[in-house]
């Protein structure tokens, strides 16, 4: 088991290294001139040349990548080109805002989705199963921005139940924060519940088609007990992977939701940085998203190994 975990960890490091190359290359391809964007309309050829030299833009792309990557390894995310402040001071507060919103959604979405998926599998073919599957398909088919606009229209504009913008600030009370972030949380929950529920249902049904499940029914066990005692525990490993994948979406795929509701998180931070062509901020935000994705997938792999005896004990495969 330890060897497998080390292998997954090494694969994660290699993945981050490759992502860093792609992120740097992608930001290099962004149109426009950084120096011209910073100086604005009053820029002169002399000031542009001086600023390019100051920012190190005259160096070759390989040299700039190596310098940037070395800084990332040492924990130095660089300096913002737009306001000349360390990127870390600007990024981390917004990162924790995104984590808080994702955690708020996950606490509701994960148990709800897993419970609905197991119940849908237990009552396969029933009215509950058909309705739940239909609602899940409808929800997962709608883009996040469309769901967000629908909630704003009906919940905020028409009925005035919740604020349409997720305005938060430092020192904000918990009750006020929960009220301000409920609409973006609902968007994330609707999409995530649909995906996890469908995959949980499919996984549990695949387990229920196994011979030992049929044997349990032949012994006279009730449907609920068979599902909870025999099917669900054996479906935990793939369910954990599905949950981990959707948690990465909650954190890394929250860009549109934060932009719609004007939430001060890392997603909106990255969008604003792209519009300003602030390359260090864009690169740092992209690497943070990638690191979170790799870490969550590593956690899912470790959980799958822990839940699967054949992975914990490789010799079991030969038996």
Buried (B, 14 or more C-beta within 10 A) or exposed (E): EEEBBEEBBEBBEEBBEEBBEEBBEEBEEEEEBBBBBBBEEEBEEEBBEEBBEEBEBEBEEEEBBEEBBEBBEEEBBBBBBBEEEEBBEBBBBBBEBBBBBBBBBBEBBBEBBBEBBBBBBBBBEEEBBEEBBEBBEEBBEBEBEEBBBEBBEEBBEEEEEBBBBBBBEEEEEEEEBEBBBBBBBBBBBBBBBBBBBBBBBBBBBBBBEEEEBEEBEEEEBEBEEBBEEBBBEBBBBBBBBBBBBBBBBBBBBBBBBBBBBEBBBBBBBBBBBBEBBBBBBBBBBBBBBBBBBBBBBBBBBBBBBBBBEEBEEEEEEEE
